[in-house]
Amino acid sequence: MKATNRVSRPQVAAGQVWRMQETECHIGQVGKTLVHYKLLKGTNSRVPTTLGNKLALEKHLKAKKAVLVKEAALVKS
């Protein structure tokens, strides 16, 4: 049997930037089941923050083949 290496997708975290074909998704706050995020198209910076289901957003990012551009900053406690 052949061993396959699977790379898991990073989970949605605050501060991440995901790039899709013509849009970018900037992740704001992340809770247990809800996420605050902005979908930017072009250079428009005045986009309202959207509140959505975490699993639905992850499925959307996977379906659109989003690439993680900016990793979330580590929080030191």
Secondary structure, DSSP 8 states (H G I E B T S, - for coil): -------------TT-EEE-SSEEEEEEEE-SSEEEEEEEETT------EEEEHHHHHHHHHHTT-EEEE-------
